[in-house]
Amino acid sequence: MHRIKSIFISVYLTVAFIAALHSTWQFIQTPNNWLGPVVSLWGVLSFFVYLFVTSTARTSANLYGMIGVAGFGVLIALLAPAPTPYTALPIFYALIPGLGGALLYVFWYSRYGRGESAAIAVGQILPEFELQDCDGKPVSSRIFRGAPALFLFYRGNWCPLCSAQVRELAADYRALDERGVRVVLVSPQPHAHTRELAARFDVPFMFLVDFEARAAKTLGIFAQGGLPLGLEVLGYDSDTVLPTVIITDAEGRIIFNDQTDNYRVRPEPETFFVAIDRAGIATN
């Protein structure tokens, strides 16, 4: 299923962009006939631009605003005078790649349909696994015993929401450090990309690589074929990880986890502080 979705998102955005350009060109020549698809398609595409140009780590679950704009574009297309010579393309563009694509993205693509992984259930001892540092040297999860730790498993630098979530944690690192919490950022992306991310944030976090997604498989958060089609050319593997946050106490016992079922819906940083303080695991 992940592979089908990876193909969908790449093909959909390509088709929507081409249709938006074509609609815009036609709108310049015959405004009354092509306003609908212009509104619908650019309304959808502007959301993705927003993700990449802002530092947002989360969105609403159902994106009613985007869907509403796409639907409004369909209404305009249906009420517009018929083009001469007649073509159904304005209605098709607004209805299928516009509103239809938006609905598929929101209610199908964005949701994993994942079940809770028993391996990282609250109260369990975090299973042992091995990671690598930015230079490829092995790092055992055992080294994180002795102090509370926050593990953020993120998909990679290519995901704007993941990068924004890392940025949020970096902004709050003093509050985490005051509680004696180690922050461990883990991704199956290539080592070079992880080095680039570590250089971007001057914080005392551990930026680690889950080589071949072995830890993700151990923890039950593996996303086979989850990379959007085409990003392989940037060096990423087609397999990735389901965005997950795990907090452990000094003994390695899990006191909190977030296994979001929607990659756009992520916990606020305050959620982590509440969990840490409520469990009384702060060491400082």
PyMOL commands that set and color helices and strands:
alter all, ss='L'
color gray80, all
select helices_A, chain A and resi 2-29+31-53+64-79+89-109+118-120+141-144+160-171+173-178+191-200+211-219+231-234+269-279
alter helices_A, ss='H'
color red, helices_A
select strands_A, chain A and resi 130-132+138-140+149-153+182-187+206-209+222-223+240-241+244-248+254-258
alter strands_A, ss='S'
color yellow, strands_A
deselect
rebuild
show_as cartoon
